[in-house]
Amino acid sequence: MTHPPFRRLAGLALALVLLCGTAFAGTAFSFRGGVDGTTAPAQMLAAEGVADGGYNQRDENGYTFFYIKGQNAYYVFRGELLLQAYTVQAADAYAQTLEAQTVRYGAPVEVSADTVAALWNTFVPNAVMPEMLSNLIGWQLSDGTLAALFILEGKACMAYFNQQQM
């Protein structure tokens, strides 16, 4: 015979699981300092807390690339539109990043290396070949952003591609 408090507790646990599943499904892209898909370059620099000299900027192929010095954080814009944001860390950070992103976005899904390479190569053609990517896993976020975690050239990369604006 089931005890009534156990039923309430089991019902509460089930409700939390269903609620968390819904929350993950509705999670949109948010990067460092609250940067999201609507953030313009000047807003990104303010959110990162960097002043002149704290970042590198270059324009290539109609895109503006930013590197936040000492943070291993990168951004790619087309005009005022944020198209990609990513971090690069030592390969041993992969497991910790996977765990943190799974808590944040829910269970990861398989992502094609061809898809990630094609998205990356939008900005710099032939910069990444599918065979260069390993341990590839991802999350499709509610705002159309593809969040992908992978190893590239011996480094753990966490990249966000704003597919709606690309």
N, C-alpha and C positions, 0 to 999 in steps of 0.2 A: 504494500500500500504506500502510495506517495504522500509525503507530508506536504500540507498546503504551503508552508514557507519555501520549500524546495521548488514547487511549481512556479511561485512568483519569481524566485531567483532565476529559474531556467527561462521563464518568459522574458525577464529583463535582459538576460544575456543574449537571447535570440534577437530581441529588439535592437540591442546595441550592435550586434553583428550586421543586421540589415541596415541600420542607420549608417554605420561606418562604410559599408559597401556603397551606399548612396553618396556619401561625402566624397569618397575616392573618385567615383564616376563623374562628379561635378567639379573636380579640382582643376583649376586653370593654371597656366604657367605663371610662376613667380620666382624670380632669381634673387641674387644678392641685393640686400638693401631695399627690397620691395620693387625692384625693376620688373616690369611686365611688358606685355606686347604693345602697350600704348605709350611706353616711355620713349621720349626723344633723346638724342645724344646729350644735350645739355643737362637734362634731368638725370640721365644715367651717371654722368660725371659727378653731379651733386650727390646722388644716392651713394656712390662709391666713396665720396669724401675726398676726391683727388683734385689737386690744383695743377696749374701748368707745371710740367716737369714730372708729374706723377703718372703719366701715361704716354704711350706712343700712339700716333694716329697716322694712317696712310689711306690714300684713295687709289682704288684700282678697279677697273672694269665696271665703273658706275657704282661701286660700293665703297663705304667708309669703314675701315677696320680700326678697332681700338684694342690696345693691350694695356691692362692695368698693371703697372709695374709692381713686382713683389707679391702679387696675388695670384698669378697664373690664371687670370680671368680675361676673357676675350669677348668682344661684341662685334657684330656686323650689322650695319645699317644701310638702307637705300633711302637717301634723303632723311626724313624724320622717322621712318619705319624700322623698327628693330626686327631683323630677320633671323638672327642666330645669336646665341650666347653660349659660351662653353667654358669649362675649367679643365685644366690639365694638372694631374697629380702623379706621384709615384705609383707604379703598378700595384704596390701593396695596399693602396687606398681603395682598390676596387671593391673588396668585400664590405668595407665600412660604408662606402657610397651606395652600394646595392641595398644594404640594410636600411640606410636612412631614406633612400628614395622609395623603397617598398613601404615603409611606415607612412611616408608622405602621400604616395600616389596609389598604393595598393599593389596587388600582385602584378609583376611584370609580364610582358608578352614577348613572343619572338618577333624580331624585326629583321628584315632582309638586309644583308650587307650591301646589296645592289641599291636598295632604297637610300640608305644612309650615305653611301658614296655619291650617289646622284645628287642628293640634297647638298652635300658639302661642296661638290664640284660646280654647283650653281654659281658660286662666288669666285672660285679660282679653278678653271677647268683642269682636269686630270691631276688635281692635288692629292686625291685619295682614291685608291683602287680597292674594290671589294675585298680582295685577298689580303689587304693590309689590316683589316679589322678582325679582331677576335673577341671572344667572350661577349658578344653583342646581345643586348637585351634592351627592352624599351617599354615605354608607357605612352599611350595615345591620350592626351589631355582633353578636357572638355572644350577648350577654345581652339582646337585643331592643331595645337603644338605637339610635335613628336619629341619626346624626351628619350634620349638614347645614351646608354652607358656601354663603353667598349674599351678595349685595349688597342692603342695605335702607337706603333713604334716604341713599344715597351712602357708606355704611359697610360694611366687610367684617364679616360676622357668622359666627361658628363656634358652632353651637348643637347641644346634645345633648338629645334627648327620651327619657326613660326610659319607653318605651311599655308595658312590663310593669306599671308601677305607676300609669300614668295611667288 
